[in-house]
Amino acid sequence: MTWHATVLTLFPAMFPGPLGASLAGRALEEGLWRLDAHDIREHGLGRHRNVDDTPFGGGAGMVMRPDVIDTALAAHRAPDDARPLIYLTPRGRLLTQADAARWAKGPGLVLLCGRYEGLDQRVIESTGAEEVSVGDYVLSGGEPAALVLLDACLRLLPGVMGGAGSAEEESFTDGLLEYPHYTRPAEWQGRAVPPVLLSGDHGAIRDWRRDRAEDATRTRRPDLWAAHLSQRMAGRRSPADATGSVATASAGP
Ligand code: SAM
């Protein structure tokens, strides 16, 4: 079954946007995934198709009405739709590579993009939408966040990425940032490529890359490094628990 993304937004023209180019765009043309983006305003109220109203309790900005969102969802998502429903919001938990890997294995996603101050809390609760953030900053709308989330999933779909092995070695896949990369020329502006990479010794190259990945993670992302260390300790205590999934991958040597 084709991986299927449905997006509810006030700006459907933003889709597929950058996902219409490069690998994702080719995969879209080839039918490896499909996308439909729907205008929430079509379900707005009255002559002006209003989708928002002032916040109870006062304060700045407008809030997207729960009844409008509910009607829009009902129009574009069947009651038995098995796809996870996600509301993009800075209040959500942070998107991870493990999320992308899990969602890429499923049937697709339904994404709700907010604008203004966001959605009325009651429709988030009544629909059971997962609240997901793409980072600790505030965007003006959920659309760029939806594009980021979809891109992270799409490149993991079978047949989308050219080099089959490249996703396995990437940052986050085993809880580490990736090692640095080098290409020709071997010397550039007085900077030489690390000699081990020219040695042809695959074992030494693997060890060097592993060391650089660990160094980068320890110095740049202490949070990931701490999680990696506890994962490694857990793996040592109980090798049978290291299942190889993205979230619980064995830490290796
Ligand atoms: N009032 C909200 C707050 O302070 O949490 C921010 C609303 S923002 C201006 C409008 C919409 O952009 C949100 O409803 C959400 O859909 C989207 N958005 C903004 N930042 C986001 C982020 N970091 N991750 C995911 N979605 C985001």
Residues whose N, C-alpha, C, O or C-beta is under 5 A from the ligand:
A	BS01	SAM	L88 T89 P90 R91 C113 G114 R115 Y116 E117 G118 L119 V132 S133 V134 G135 Y137 V138 L139 S140 G141 G142 A145
